[in-house]
């Protein structure tokens, strides 16, 4: 009875949300058209050029048994450092170069072929689900912030955060990896390999386009009806202790759903640069529910659970935020004096206070316990 009640409530909420969106589409079709066009333009000009070529060539590498070669030559170092098989090199490299969700797609492919174990897949997801350098350099730093100085801070927070996150999961998932699990794919001719790569990649990028348009549409309608402002004001009451401006809280809340809209809002705030960079690192590591759903669209074809990916993203977001603040203070120690003259939004200027370290340790401890509980549930 309880399960039926939960399912009924979930279905009721989904039905209500769907009817709400349909009603808004009828009442305000112009906003729908502009939101859809905006989502497609964002996909066409930013995501399609940076993701589609990598998807094609990564698919070709997978069909050419490159993962098998990596497994043979990199098993020992990868096992020693991250406790994963050498075949994980392929999604790590492609994920770091292209960004999400390509890494998750390759991990799902490896899992479907039984190349990696379930626990290996979670560790690889923690490392591969990061933002690509092109997005950080070209979109965030150049177009949104118009400040090249934040590039090294965001890159360090992005990649070091994912590596430390994987090392954290290494302590939780300690199973021995198998050195001979990979089964070579049947040899295909060149035309079949290219055709399969293009068709699969095109299907995947179109699916990603659908998710981007969907979330762009939902966010704009919620914003137009002032529903997002209700949630933003609610969170602002609790985040006001960090001296965040209302605009920053709104950008952070937007970033929980869609990374581009969120960071664009954060970049336009009047808060100190260190605060904006730290929250940008958090949103970048979190990646937004739009990316989460894109990633989950690949994971549903395997036994990899979204909850494991979700907990990994929470941990990575915390780590990346801390790393961004430390990196900023180490790289630009004198720049902080400029912002210290203002009495607005000084959330991270005194990060070296013991209280912040204590809070960080508490949050990381709670997250670790959640990960351990998730692991135990899976093993049972």
C-alpha positions in Angstrom: 0.0 0.0 0.0 2.8 2.4 0.8 4.5 1.8 -2.5 1.3 2.3 -4.4 0.8 5.6 -2.5 4.3 6.8 -3.3 3.9 5.9 -6.9 0.5 7.6 -7.0 1.9 10.8 -5.4 4.8 10.8 -7.9 2.5 10.3 -10.8 0.1 13.0 -9.5 3.0 15.5 -9.3 4.1 14.6 -12.8 0.6 14.9 -14.2 0.1 18.3 -12.5 3.5 19.6 -13.8 2.7 18.4 -17.3 -0.8 20.0 -17.3 0.8 23.2 -16.0 3.3 23.3 -18.8 0.7 22.5 -21.4 -1.6 25.3 -20.1 1.3 27.7 -20.3 2.1 26.6 -23.8 -1.4 27.5 -24.8 -1.6 30.8 -23.0 1.9 32.0 -23.9 3.1 30.3 -27.1 5.5 33.1 -27.9 7.6 32.3 -24.8 7.6 28.7 -25.8 8.9 29.5 -29.3 11.6 31.8 -28.0 12.7 29.2 -25.4 12.8 26.4 -27.9 14.8 28.5 -30.3 17.1 29.6 -27.5 17.7 26.0 -26.5 18.4 24.9 -30.0 20.8 27.7 -30.7 22.6 26.9 -27.5 22.9 23.3 -28.6 23.8 24.1 -32.2 26.5 26.7 -31.5 28.0 25.4 -28.3 27.3 21.8 -27.7 27.1 20.3 -31.2 30.5 21.6 -32.5 32.3 20.6 -29.2 30.7 17.2 -28.7 29.7 15.6 -32.0 33.2 15.2 -33.5 34.5 13.6 -30.2 31.5 11.3 -30.1 32.3 10.1 -33.6 35.9 9.4 -33.0 35.5 7.9 -29.6 32.9 5.5 -31.0 35.4 4.6 -33.8 38.1 4.0 -31.1 35.7 1.8 -29.2 34.9 -0.3 -32.2 38.6 -0.6 -33.1 39.2 -2.3 -29.7 41.3 0.5 -28.3 39.8 0.0 -24.9 41.2 -3.6 -25.0 44.7 -2.2 -25.8 44.4 0.3 -22.9 43.3 -2.5 -20.6 46.4 -4.5 -21.4 48.9 -1.7 -21.0 47.4 0.5 -18.3 45.8 -2.1 -15.9 48.6 -2.0 -13.3 49.0 1.8 -12.9 45.2 2.5 -13.1 44.6 -0.3 -10.5 47.3 1.1 -8.2 46.1 4.7 -8.4 42.3 4.5 -8.8 41.6 0.8 -8.4 40.0 0.7 -11.9 41.0 -1.3 -15.0 43.1 0.2 -17.8 40.1 0.3 -20.1 39.0 3.3 -18.1 41.6 5.4 -19.8 39.4 5.9 -22.9 36.4 7.5 -21.1 38.8 9.5 -18.8 40.7 11.0 -21.8 37.6 11.7 -23.9 35.6 12.9 -21.0 38.3 15.4 -20.0 38.8 16.7 -23.6 35.1 16.9 -24.6 33.3 17.1 -21.2 30.0 15.6 -20.1 28.1 13.5 -21.1 30.6 11.8 -23.4 32.5 10.2 -20.5 29.3 8.7 -19.1 28.3 7.4 -22.5 31.6 5.5 -22.9 31.4 4.2 -19.4 27.9 2.9 -20.2 29.3 1.2 -23.3 32.1 -0.4 -21.3 29.6 -1.6 -18.7 27.2 -3.1 -21.3 30.2 -5.1 -22.7 31.0 -6.2 -19.1 34.4 -4.6 -19.4 34.2 -2.8 -16.1 32.5 -3.8 -12.9 29.6 -1.9 -11.3 31.9 -0.3 -8.7 34.5 0.6 -11.2 31.8 2.3 -13.2 30.9 4.5 -10.3 34.5 5.5 -9.8 35.0 6.3 -13.5 31.8 8.3 -13.5 33.2 10.4 -10.6 36.3 11.2 -12.8 34.8 11.5 -16.3 31.7 13.6 -15.6 33.5 17.0 -15.8 33.2 20.1 -17.9 35.4 20.2 -21.0 38.2 22.9 -21.2 36.5 24.5 -24.3 33.4 25.3 -22.3 35.4 26.7 -19.3 37.8 28.8 -21.5 35.5 29.8 -24.4 32.1 30.1 -22.7 32.5 30.7 -19.0 35.8 32.8 -18.8 35.7 34.5 -22.2 32.0 35.1 -23.0 30.4 35.3 -19.6 33.0 36.6 -17.2 35.2 38.3 -19.8 38.1 37.6 -17.5 40.9 35.2 -18.5 42.4 35.3 -15.0 39.8 32.8 -13.7 40.7 30.2 -16.3 43.4 28.4 -14.2 41.3 28.5 -11.1 38.3 26.9 -12.7 40.4 24.3 -14.6 42.2 23.3 -11.4 38.9 23.1 -9.5 37.3 21.1 -12.3 40.0 18.5 -12.8 41.5 18.2 -9.4 38.1 18.0 -7.9 37.2 15.1 -10.1 40.5 13.3 -9.3 40.1 13.8 -5.5 36.5 12.7 -5.8 37.6 9.4 -7.5 40.3 8.9 -4.8 37.6 9.3 -2.2 35.4 6.7 -3.9 38.5 4.4 -4.1 38.3 4.1 -0.3 34.7 3.1 -0.5 34.8 0.7 -3.5 37.8 -1.7 -2.9 36.9 -4.7 -5.0 39.7 -6.4 -7.0 39.6 -5.6 -10.7 39.7 -8.3 -13.4 42.5 -8.1 -15.8 40.9 -10.3 -18.6 37.3 -9.2 -18.8 37.4 -7.4 -22.1 36.0 -9.2 -25.1 37.2 -7.9 -28.4 34.5 -6.5 -30.7 34.2 -8.3 -34.0 36.3 -6.8 -36.7 34.3 -4.5 -39.1 35.2 -2.9 -42.3 36.0 0.8 -42.4 32.7 1.9 -43.9 30.7 0.0 -41.2 32.8 1.5 -38.4 32.3 5.1 -39.7 28.6 4.6 -40.4 27.9 3.2 -37.0 29.9 6.0 -35.3 28.1 8.7 -37.2 24.6 7.2 -36.7 25.1 6.6 -33.0 26.7 9.9 -32.4 23.9 11.8 -34.3 21.2 10.0 -32.3 23.0 10.9 -29.0 23.5 14.6 -29.8 19.9 14.9 -30.9 18.8 13.3 -27.6 21.0 15.8 -25.8 19.4 18.6 -27.8 15.9 17.4 -26.6 17.0 17.6 -23.0 18.5 21.1 -23.4 15.3 22.4 -25.1 13.1 20.8 -22.4 14.9 22.3 -19.5 15.3 25.6 -21.2 11.5 25.7 -21.8 10.7 24.7 -18.2 13.0 27.2 -16.6 11.8 30.1 -18.7 8.2 29.3 -17.9 8.9 29.0 -14.2 10.8 32.2 -14.3 8.0 34.0 -16.2 5.4 32.9 -13.6 7.7 34.0 -10.8 7.8 30.5 -9.4 11.6 30.4 -9.4 11.6 33.7 -7.4 9.6 32.0 -4.7 12.2 29.2 -4.3 15.1 31.7 -4.7 13.7 33.9 -1.9 13.3 30.8 0.3 16.9 29.8 -0.2 18.2 33.3 0.2 17.0 33.4 3.8 19.4 30.6 4.6 22.3 31.5 2.3 22.2 35.1 3.5 24.6 34.0 6.3 27.3 33.8 3.6 26.5 37.4 2.5 25.4 36.2 -0.9 23.5 38.7 -3.0 19.9 37.8 -4.1 21.2 37.7 -7.7 23.9 35.2 -6.9 21.4 33.0 -5.1 19.2 33.1 -8.1 22.1 32.2 -10.4 23.0 29.3 -8.1 19.4 28.1 -8.1 19.3 28.3 -11.9 22.5 26.4 -12.1 21.0 23.5 -10.2 18.9 22.9 -13.2 20.9 24.3 -16.2 24.6 25.1 -16.0 24.7 27.7 -18.8 21.8 29.8 -17.5 23.1 29.6 -13.9 26.7 30.6 -14.6 25.5 33.4 -16.9 23.5 34.8 -14.0 26.3 34.4 -11.6 28.8 36.3 -13.8 26.5 39.3 -13.9 26.3 39.6 -10.1 27.9 42.4 -8.1 29.5 40.0 -5.6 33.3 39.8 -5.2 35.0 37.8 -7.9 36.3 35.1 -5.5 32.7 34.4 -4.4 31.4 34.2 -8.0 34.3 32.0 -9.1 33.7 29.6 -6.1 30.0 29.3 -6.9 30.8 28.9 -10.6 33.1 26.0 -9.7 30.3 24.5 -7.6 27.7 24.8 -10.5 30.3 23.5 -13.0 31.0 20.4 -10.9 27.3 19.9 -10.2 26.5 20.4 -13.9 22.8 20.9 -13.5 19.8 18.5 -13.7 19.8 18.9 -17.5 23.2 17.2 -17.7 22.2 14.7 -15.1 19.3 13.6 -17.2 21.5 13.4 -20.3 23.9 11.2 -18.4 21.1 9.1 -17.0 19.8 8.5 -20.5 22.9 6.5 -21.1 23.0 4.9 -17.7 19.5 3.5 -17.9 20.7 1.0 -20.4 23.0 -0.5 -17.7 22.7 -1.5 -14.1 24.5 1.7 -13.0 22.1 3.6 -10.7 21.6 7.4 -11.0 21.7 7.7 -7.2 25.4 6.6 -7.2 26.1 9.3 -9.8 24.2 11.9 -7.9 26.1 11.3 -4.6 29.3 11.5 -6.6 28.3 14.9 -8.0 27.5 16.2 -4.6 30.9 15.3 -3.3 32.6 16.7 -6.4 30.7 20.0 -6.0 31.9 20.4 -2.4 35.5 19.5 -3.3 35.6 21.8 -6.4 34.3 24.7 -4.4 36.9 24.4 -1.7 39.7 23.9 -4.3 38.5 27.0 -6.3 38.7 29.2 -3.2 42.2 27.9 -2.2 43.5 28.1 -5.8 42.2 31.7 -6.1 43.9 32.8 -2.9 47.1 31.1 -3.8 47.2 32.4 -7.4 45.9 35.9 -6.7 46.7 36.8 -3.1 46.9 40.6 -3.8 43.7 40.7 -5.8 41.7 40.0 -2.7 42.6 43.3 -1.1 40.6 45.1 -3.8 37.5 43.2 -2.9 38.2 43.6 0.9 37.5 47.3 0.6 33.9 46.5 -0.2 31.5 45.2 2.5 29.4 43.1 0.1 29.3 39.4 -0.2 32.5 38.5 1.7 31.5 34.8 2.0 34.9 33.3 1.1 37.4 36.0 2.1 37.9 34.5 5.5 37.9 30.9 4.3 41.0 30.2 6.4 39.0 30.5 9.6 38.7 27.2 11.5 34.9 27.4 11.3 35.0 27.0 7.5 37.3 24.0 7.7 35.1 22.4 10.3 32.0 22.9 8.2 33.7 21.4 5.2 34.8 18.4 7.2 31.3 17.9 8.5 29.8 18.1 5.0 32.4 15.7 3.6 31.9 13.3 6.4 28.1 13.2 6.0 28.5 12.8 2.2 31.0 9.9 2.8 28.6 8.2 5.1 25.8 8.5 2.4 28.2 7.0 -0.1 29.0 4.1 2.2 25.3 3.5 2.9 24.6 3.5 -0.9 27.5 1.0 -1.4 26.1 -1.3 1.3 22.6 -1.2 -0.2 24.0 -2.2 -3.6 26.0 -5.0 -2.2 22.9 -6.4 -0.3 
